[in-house]
Structure formats: C-alpha cells, structure tokens
Amino acid sequence: MKFIFINTILYFVLIHSVKAQTGNLQIYCKPGVNIYVNDQYKGKTNADMSGLLLENISAKDINIRAVCTGCITQNIIIKIEEGKTIELKIDVEKEKFTYERITGVAFHFGTFGLFNVNNVFTKADYSAGFTPFFDIKFHPYFAVGFEVMSIWGKPQTNDAARLMVNPNFRIRTIFSPVNNINIDILIASGLAFWPKKSGEAFLTPTFNEQRIGWDFRAAAGAEFLFTKKIALMLNFGYWASSSTSDNIVWITHDSMILSLGPVIRF
C-alpha cells in the first residue's frame, strides 16, 4: 500500500509539473487556414472556434505559420507562458499575383491512332513526336501560349512515317489541390502543315504531297514541382491533325497521346 501511495503522489506531481510548463494559444483567423507550430501541422481554422485553439503547448517562443491557397504565408514568433492562454489574431492577405513565363518541351507517344482518308480508316503503327511551348500565366489559374507540335505518324501500310507540324495557340487551366502538384487542363488548336516527302504513297496517292489544314488537341494531367521554377509534366489526351492537298483529298490522323517533359518557370 505504501508503494502504491508513493507512486500516486509522484504521478500527480509529474502531471502538475508538465502542465505548469505548458500554456494554450487561441488563434483568431478566418476559416480554412492551415496552422503550423514549429513546422508541425496542428490543424485548420474553423468558424465554430473563430479560428483554432491549441492546448498544452510548451512554454517558450514558438513559430506560428499560417498557410492558405492564394494567400501570403504568415510567419509569427510568439511567446507561450505557463498556465496562460495567449490570444493571437492573424489577418491573412490575398497573394498579389504577378504573371509568370512558362516554357518547356513535351515528348509524345500516341496509342490507338487512325488515319482517315475520306472516311476509310487505317490503323497507325505508332505516333510519336515532341512539342516545345511557351506560356504566359496571367492569372493564378489560367495561362495562354503558343506551341509547335511535331508528330510522326506511321500507318499500317508500306508508307514511311509521315511528319505533321502543328503550330497552335493554347490555353491552360492550372490549379494546386496539394503542395508541389499542379493539375493541368490544356486545349490547343491551330494549323496543320504536312511537308512534302519523296517516295511512293500506299495509303492514298496524295499521301506524300504537301498538305495544309487544321489540328486540335485536348489533354489533362499534372505537374510535379521539384522547385518553384522546375517541374515535370505528365498528361494524357486526344489529338487530331487534318489536311488536304491540291487534289482536295482530306486525310486526318488522330490518336490518344501520352505526354511527358520538363517545365521551367521564370
């Protein structure tokens, strides 16, 4: 009994000592702001508490970081006192957006491609190519730009791969649901230019003639940010390039396209 009594006393002394070395912090802030204490995530502010209550924090100077999408990150040093509840009001400000220039190159590989000659379809062995691009991000969620998409498509005939050059205007929607990942939706359209090439044509007699038309592509994917300026882009979408020659024979090549490549912001 004596042993149990002594242990009980020591337990209450220890608990009292720990509590005496801590304090509380009541943060007043708009809802939806993520709060970090010394780089450790503590929770998100909410309307019910007019912010967030943090209890049993070590009585010492701590760093409070308030983070939310589209806001300027706030870093505040505050002293926690033993046995007291310290109040802190944080006013988050909207981040002032300055336009970004974005450049990069996407490497493409097509699957399930088709060549359509006046509604007669021939499967493609492959479609592959690359696209250098330049965008201006003029809004936190939107960017416009220009690209030159060069694709080689090989029909399942004796024809060699056909080069298709597609200078396009493009628009992108970009948003960041989690840190270091951007979700990207792209729509691009413009001209199609199929340079003249030598050799016998098997798909159709005018296949190797110089051809001009239009193209379109749409894709969705993600950017994985290594730093604020360097990222890796990965997306999947649909692309079509349609052209005609002097003989007014329309040929369209379309394909599902997987794209991968580096992105640089400056």
URVEN-V551075 format. One record per residue. RES is the residue in one small letter. OMEGA is omega as a letter, one per 30 degrees, with the letter a starting at -180 (NA if undefined). Layout:
BEGIN
RES OMEGA
RES OMEGA
END
This chain:
BEGIN
m a
k a
f l
i a
f a
i l
n l
t l
i l
l l
y a
f l
v a
l l
i l
h a
s l
v a
k a
a a
q a
t l
g a
n l
l l
q l
i l
y a
c l
k a
p l
g a
v l
n a
i l
y l
v a
n l
d l
q a
y a
k l
g a
k l
t a
n a
a a
d a
m a
s a
g a
l l
l l
l a
e l
n l
i l
s a
a l
k l
d l
i l
n l
i l
r l
a a
v l
c a
t l
g a
c l
i l
t a
q l
n a
i l
i a
i a
k l
i a
e a
e l
g a
k l
t a
i l
e a
l l
k a
i l
d l
v a
e l
k l
e l
k a
f l
t a
y l
e l
r a
i l
t l
g l
v l
a l
f a
h l
f a
g l
t l
f a
g l
l l
f a
n l
v a
n l
n l
v a
f l
t l
k l
a l
d l
y l
s a
a l
g a
f a
t l
p a
f l
f a
d l
i l
k a
f a
h l
p a
y a
f l
a l
v a
g a
f l
e l
v a
m l
s a
i l
w l
g a
k l
p l
q l
t l
n l
d l
a l
a a
r l
l l
m a
v a
n l
p a
n l
f a
r l
i a
r l
t a
i l
f a
s l
p l
v a
n l
n l
i l
n l
i a
d l
i a
l l
i a
a l
s l
g a
l l
a l
f l
w a
p l
k l
k a
s l
g a
e l
a a
f a
l l
t a
p a
t a
f a
n l
e l
q a
r a
i l
g a
w l
d a
f l
r l
a a
a l
a a
g a
a l
e l
f a
l l
f l
t l
k a
k a
i a
a l
l a
m l
l l
n a
f a
g a
y l
w l
a l
s a
s a
s l
t l
s l
d a
n l
i l
v a
w l
i l
t l
h l
d a
s l
m a
i l
l a
s a
l l
g a
p l
v l
i l
r l
f NA
END
